[in-house]
């Protein structure tokens, strides 16, 4: 086995261990991080003309958005869940458009939107107070 394959296997094992031990708050943070990584890779692949790599990374990013939408708790805060759902839905449409048009500005836009949500998510930590969390995300 080559060094690259060993490194890939190690990363997969390391990620699986981190997911297994992560709090729900950390898991969402990891989804944001994964999303941002795949969007950055899609942008770079677009710039390099590697459209198969772009498409693969856009699909990974889209899957993460589906996961984020599915994890929203509309019972705890219906308004916040609805606003985040709409934002994630917009990011999905914008990603598809950016991918189809090979528009790096679209990748930058969704990167910035999710980066802002990620920053707010990290700021609330593992906050149990929904109102306090809403204030941070507002």
C-alpha positions as CSV (number, residue, x, y, z in Angstrom):
1,X,0.0,0.0,0.0
2,X,1.3,3.5,-0.9
3,X,1.8,6.3,1.6
4,X,-1.1,8.2,0.2
5,X,-3.5,5.2,0.8
6,X,-2.1,4.9,4.4
7,X,-2.8,8.6,5.0
8,X,-6.3,8.3,3.6
9,X,-7.0,5.3,5.8
10,X,-5.7,7.1,8.9
11,X,-7.8,10.2,8.1
12,X,-10.9,8.0,7.8
13,X,-10.2,6.2,11.1
14,X,-9.4,9.5,12.8
15,X,-12.6,11.1,11.6
16,X,-14.7,8.1,12.6
17,X,-13.2,8.3,16.1
18,X,-13.9,12.0,16.3
19,X,-17.5,11.5,15.2
20,X,-18.1,8.7,17.7
21,X,-16.9,10.9,20.6
22,X,-18.3,14.2,19.5
23,X,-21.2,16.1,21.2
24,X,-24.2,17.0,19.1
25,X,-22.9,20.6,19.0
26,X,-19.5,19.4,17.7
27,X,-21.1,17.2,15.1
28,X,-22.9,20.2,13.6
29,X,-19.6,22.1,13.7
30,X,-18.0,19.3,11.8
31,X,-20.7,19.4,9.1
32,X,-20.1,23.1,8.7
33,X,-16.4,22.4,8.4
34,X,-16.9,19.7,5.9
35,X,-19.2,21.9,3.8
36,X,-16.7,24.7,3.7
37,X,-13.9,22.2,2.7
38,X,-15.9,20.8,-0.1
39,X,-17.0,24.2,-1.4
40,X,-13.3,25.3,-1.4
41,X,-12.3,22.2,-3.3
42,X,-15.1,22.7,-5.8
43,X,-14.0,26.3,-6.4
44,X,-10.4,25.3,-6.9
45,X,-11.4,22.4,-9.2
46,X,-13.5,24.9,-11.2
47,X,-10.6,27.2,-11.6
48,X,-8.3,24.3,-12.6
49,X,-10.9,23.0,-15.1
50,X,-11.2,19.7,-13.2
51,X,-15.0,19.5,-13.6
52,X,-15.3,15.9,-12.4
53,X,-13.6,16.9,-9.1
54,X,-15.8,20.0,-8.9
55,X,-19.0,17.9,-9.4
56,X,-18.0,15.4,-6.7
57,X,-17.3,18.1,-4.2
58,X,-20.5,20.0,-5.0
59,X,-22.4,16.8,-4.4
60,X,-20.7,16.3,-1.0
61,X,-21.5,19.9,0.0
62,X,-25.1,19.4,-1.1
63,X,-25.4,16.2,0.9
64,X,-24.1,18.1,4.0
65,X,-26.8,20.8,3.4
66,X,-29.5,18.1,3.3
67,X,-28.1,16.8,6.6
68,X,-28.1,20.2,8.2
69,X,-31.7,20.8,7.0
70,X,-32.8,17.4,8.3
71,X,-31.3,18.2,11.7
72,X,-33.2,21.4,12.4
73,X,-35.5,21.2,15.4
74,X,-38.7,23.1,14.5
75,X,-40.2,22.3,17.9
76,X,-37.6,24.1,19.9
77,X,-37.7,27.2,17.8
78,X,-40.0,27.2,14.7
79,X,-38.9,30.6,13.5
80,X,-35.2,29.9,13.7
81,X,-35.6,26.5,12.1
82,X,-37.6,28.0,9.2
83,X,-35.0,30.8,8.7
84,X,-32.1,28.3,8.7
85,X,-34.0,25.9,6.4
86,X,-34.5,28.8,3.9
87,X,-30.9,29.7,4.1
88,X,-29.7,26.1,3.5
89,X,-32.2,25.8,0.7
90,X,-30.9,29.0,-0.9
91,X,-27.3,27.7,-0.6
92,X,-28.3,24.5,-2.3
93,X,-29.8,26.4,-5.3
94,X,-26.9,28.8,-5.4
95,X,-24.4,25.9,-5.3
96,X,-26.1,24.2,-8.2
97,X,-26.2,27.4,-10.2
98,X,-22.5,28.1,-9.4
99,X,-21.6,24.6,-10.5
100,X,-23.6,24.7,-13.7
101,X,-22.2,28.1,-14.7
102,X,-18.7,27.4,-13.4
103,X,-19.1,30.6,-11.3
104,X,-16.5,30.9,-8.6
105,X,-18.4,33.9,-7.1
106,X,-21.3,31.6,-6.3
107,X,-18.9,29.3,-4.4
108,X,-17.6,32.4,-2.5
109,X,-21.2,33.5,-1.7
110,X,-22.3,30.2,-0.1
111,X,-18.9,29.9,1.7
112,X,-19.5,33.3,3.3
113,X,-23.1,32.5,4.2
114,X,-22.3,29.2,5.9
115,X,-19.1,30.7,7.5
116,X,-21.4,33.3,9.2
117,X,-23.7,30.6,10.5
118,X,-20.8,28.5,11.6
119,X,-19.3,31.4,13.6
120,X,-22.7,32.0,15.3
121,X,-23.0,28.3,16.0
122,X,-19.6,28.3,17.6
123,X,-20.4,31.4,19.6
124,X,-23.4,29.8,21.3
125,X,-21.3,26.7,22.3
126,X,-23.5,24.1,23.8
127,X,-26.1,26.7,24.9
128,X,-29.3,25.2,26.2
129,X,-31.3,28.4,26.2
130,X,-33.1,28.6,22.8
131,X,-33.7,32.4,23.2
132,X,-30.0,33.0,23.8
133,X,-29.2,30.9,20.8
134,X,-31.7,32.7,18.6
135,X,-30.2,36.1,19.7
136,X,-26.7,34.9,18.6
137,X,-28.0,33.6,15.2
138,X,-30.2,36.6,14.5
